[in-house]
Amino acid sequence: MRPADPRRVVAVARSWLGTPYHNQASLKGVGCDCLGLARGVWREVVGPEPFPVPPYSRDWGETGPREVLAEGAGAVMIAIAPEAAGPGALVLFRMRPRAIAKHVGILTGPDSFLHAFERLGVIEEPLTPAWARKIAFAFLFPEP
């Protein structure tokens, strides 16, 4: 599996800027959550989604024995070390210590990322040290 062009991934992700937040949705300009943003970028960069996404909770403090989101991404994307992640990489954030990783973003530069956030929709913001410390997993979109 070869990685998709990171410039294309970033351009597609930025085309979602301003999309309102809507839990479990994935429709550019209409509504999406963080996973819906990643799913929409996948559809535009790679093609049809490889499997349906089951309903999921919004609880960032959720704990459990499995990293379900990371396992799903790892099945269809190229896993890389978080420290090696650059523009175009999909990153999964662990929002609370000992919780499973449940927030998704796409790096747009060495110090910036794009994500969907409740009440704000899809935004691009600085990858501050506080955000960077929360990155638990990183993946690259594959070529179609």
C-alpha positions in Angstrom: 0.0 0.0 0.0 1.4 3.4 -1.0 0.4 6.6 0.7 -1.8 9.2 -1.0 -0.3 12.6 -2.0 -0.3 14.5 1.3 -1.0 17.8 -0.6 -4.2 16.3 -2.0 -5.3 15.1 1.4 -4.7 18.5 3.0 -6.5 20.3 0.1 -9.5 18.0 0.4 -9.6 18.3 4.2 -9.5 22.1 3.9 -12.5 22.0 1.5 -14.5 20.8 4.5 -13.7 24.0 6.5 -16.8 25.6 7.8 -19.0 22.5 7.7 -21.2 22.6 10.8 -20.8 20.0 13.5 -23.4 17.2 13.5 -22.8 14.0 15.5 -22.3 10.9 13.3 -22.8 12.8 10.0 -20.4 13.0 7.1 -21.7 15.5 4.5 -19.5 18.4 3.3 -21.1 21.8 3.9 -24.1 20.2 5.7 -22.7 18.5 8.8 -20.1 16.2 10.2 -18.3 15.1 13.4 -14.6 14.4 13.6 -14.9 10.8 12.3 -17.3 12.0 9.6 -14.7 14.5 8.4 -12.2 11.7 8.1 -14.7 9.5 6.3 -15.5 12.3 3.8 -11.8 12.9 3.1 -11.4 9.2 2.6 -14.3 9.2 0.0 -12.7 12.1 -1.9 -9.1 10.8 -1.8 -9.4 7.0 -1.8 -12.9 6.1 -2.9 -15.9 4.4 -1.4 -15.8 3.6 2.3 -14.6 0.1 2.9 -17.1 -0.8 5.6 -20.1 0.8 7.4 -19.3 2.6 10.6 -21.5 1.4 13.5 -23.1 3.9 15.9 -20.6 5.2 18.5 -20.7 7.2 21.7 -19.5 10.8 22.1 -17.9 10.0 25.4 -14.2 11.0 25.3 -13.7 9.5 28.7 -14.7 6.0 27.5 -12.4 3.2 28.6 -12.2 -0.3 27.4 -9.9 -3.2 26.4 -9.8 -2.3 22.7 -8.9 0.8 20.6 -11.7 0.3 18.2 -11.1 3.5 16.2 -7.4 2.7 15.8 -8.1 -0.9 14.9 -10.5 0.2 12.2 -8.1 2.8 10.8 -5.2 0.2 10.9 -7.2 -2.2 8.8 -7.5 0.2 5.8 -4.8 2.8 6.3 -1.0 2.9 6.7 0.0 3.0 10.4 2.9 5.3 11.2 4.5 6.4 14.5 2.8 9.6 15.8 6.3 11.3 15.9 6.6 10.7 12.1 3.2 12.2 11.3 3.3 15.2 8.9 0.8 17.1 6.7 -1.9 14.8 5.4 -1.7 12.3 8.3 -4.8 11.3 10.2 -4.2 11.5 13.9 -6.2 10.0 16.7 -6.3 11.9 20.0 -6.7 10.3 23.5 -8.6 13.1 25.1 -8.3 11.8 28.7 -5.6 9.7 30.4 -6.4 6.0 30.2 -9.4 6.6 27.9 -9.5 5.1 24.4 -8.6 7.4 21.5 -11.8 8.8 20.1 -11.0 12.2 18.5 -9.8 12.5 14.9 -7.9 15.2 13.2 -5.9 15.7 10.0 -2.5 17.4 10.1 -2.3 20.3 7.7 1.2 21.5 8.5 4.0 21.0 11.0 2.1 22.9 13.6 -1.5 22.9 12.5 -4.4 20.5 12.1 -8.0 20.4 11.0 -10.9 18.7 12.9 -14.6 18.9 13.6 -15.4 20.2 17.0 -18.8 20.5 18.7 -20.3 24.0 18.4 -17.4 25.1 16.1 -17.8 22.7 13.1 -14.7 22.0 10.9 -11.9 24.3 11.9 -8.1 24.5 11.4 -6.1 25.5 14.4 -2.6 25.4 15.8 -1.3 22.0 16.9 -0.3 23.3 20.4 1.8 21.2 22.8 -1.4 20.4 24.6 -3.0 18.9 21.5 0.3 17.2 20.3 0.6 15.4 23.7 -2.8 13.8 23.1 -1.9 12.1 19.8 -2.0 8.4 20.4 -2.0 7.0 16.8 -1.2 8.2 13.3 -2.1 6.9 9.9 -1.7 7.8 6.2 -4.4 7.7 3.7 -3.6 5.1 1.0 -3.5 5.7 -2.8 -6.8 4.7 -4.4 
